[in-house]
Amino acid sequence: MTITVADAGLYAFALLILFLTPGPVWVALTARALSGGFRAAWPLAFGVVVGDVLWPLLAVLGVSWLVSQFADFMTVLRWVASITFLVMGWLLIRNADKSIANDARLTRPGMWAGFLAGVAVILGNPKAILFYMGVLPGFFDLTKLTVPDIALICFLSFVVPLLGNLSLAVFLDRARRLLTSPKALRRTNIVSGVLLMGVGVVIPLS
């Protein structure tokens, strides 16, 4: 292994700073946590792991050609992600007066839907690979990386944001429990629905 503890620590700190910068994942996680609590949010956090491992791996392997070779496929992913969030947001707004626990139409997708939402929001942003291709060479000499080095980079790339996303979901779940009145529930569901739809609009434009 060529990566030192100091190198790994510096990269982990950079990932933490990146996590603290709000983006589509934050918006999607907030929307699901406010509408369904931690139970609805944690699967999304694990769905995001797919992209958090994939993009740095692709960057490390030097497959910059992926963006151009599969440009059409990436476009399809963007629109699938967009439609997913638009539908989820519309369902929340449509059922704004109903408790999430009592609304089978919203709870039916369950954990799988949350996981797929996480995958959609992270893979719907192929610019991430461009970010990693610009950042990783500044931390590591990519020409000297070994398999354990690559494994460590991928591990850090998902564990730091995962812990951050789960912590955010717990915080939002606690805040949600304070919103017990029907008026607060309606307002929360509408805001969450608008946030989800906002993600759906932003994804194809980003």
URTAMO-V836046 format. One record per backbone hydrogen bond with DSSP energy under -1.0 kcal/mol. CO is the residue of the C=O (numbers start at 0). NH is the residue of the N-H. E is the energy in kcal/mol with one decimal. If there is no record, write none. Layout:
CO;NH;E
CO;NH;E
//
This chain:
3;7;-2.4
4;8;-2.6
5;9;-2.4
6;10;-2.2
7;11;-2.5
8;12;-2.2
9;13;-2.1
10;14;-2.1
11;15;-1.9
12;16;-2.1
13;17;-2.3
14;18;-2.5
15;19;-2.0
17;20;-1.2
22;26;-2.0
23;27;-2.6
24;28;-2.8
25;29;-2.7
26;30;-2.3
27;31;-2.2
28;32;-2.5
29;33;-2.5
30;34;-1.5
31;35;-2.8
32;36;-2.0
36;40;-1.2
37;41;-2.7
40;44;-1.6
41;45;-1.7
42;46;-1.8
43;47;-2.1
46;49;-1.1
47;51;-2.2
48;52;-1.7
49;53;-2.4
50;54;-2.5
52;56;-1.6
53;57;-2.7
54;58;-2.2
55;59;-2.8
56;60;-2.2
57;62;-2.1
58;61;-1.1
61;63;-1.1
62;65;-1.9
64;68;-3.2
65;69;-2.6
69;73;-2.3
70;74;-1.8
71;75;-2.1
72;76;-2.2
73;77;-2.1
74;78;-2.1
75;79;-2.5
76;80;-2.5
77;81;-2.5
78;82;-2.7
79;83;-2.3
80;84;-2.1
81;85;-2.2
82;86;-2.5
83;87;-2.2
84;88;-2.5
85;89;-2.4
86;90;-2.3
87;91;-1.8
88;92;-2.3
89;93;-2.6
90;94;-1.7
92;95;-1.4
94;97;-1.6
102;105;-1.1
102;106;-1.9
103;107;-2.1
108;112;-1.1
109;113;-1.6
110;114;-2.6
111;115;-2.6
112;116;-2.1
113;117;-1.9
114;118;-2.2
115;119;-2.8
116;120;-2.4
117;121;-1.6
118;122;-2.7
119;123;-1.8
124;127;-2.1
125;128;-1.1
126;130;-1.9
127;131;-2.5
128;132;-2.4
129;133;-1.3
130;134;-2.0
131;135;-2.7
134;137;-1.6
135;138;-1.6
135;139;-2.8
139;141;-1.1
140;143;-1.9
145;149;-2.4
146;150;-2.5
147;151;-2.4
148;152;-2.4
149;153;-2.4
150;154;-2.3
151;155;-2.8
152;156;-2.2
153;157;-1.1
154;158;-2.8
155;159;-1.5
157;161;-2.1
158;162;-2.4
159;163;-1.9
160;164;-3.1
161;165;-2.7
162;166;-2.1
163;167;-2.4
164;168;-2.3
165;169;-2.2
166;170;-2.3
167;171;-2.6
168;172;-2.1
169;173;-2.1
170;174;-2.1
171;175;-2.3
172;176;-1.4
174;177;-1.2
175;178;-1.8
177;179;-1.4
180;184;-2.8
181;185;-2.6
182;186;-2.4
183;187;-2.7
184;188;-2.6
185;189;-2.4
186;190;-2.5
187;191;-2.8
188;192;-2.5
189;193;-2.6
190;194;-2.4
191;195;-2.4
192;196;-2.4
193;197;-2.2
194;198;-2.0
195;199;-1.9
196;200;-1.8
197;201;-2.4
198;202;-2.5
201;205;-1.3
//
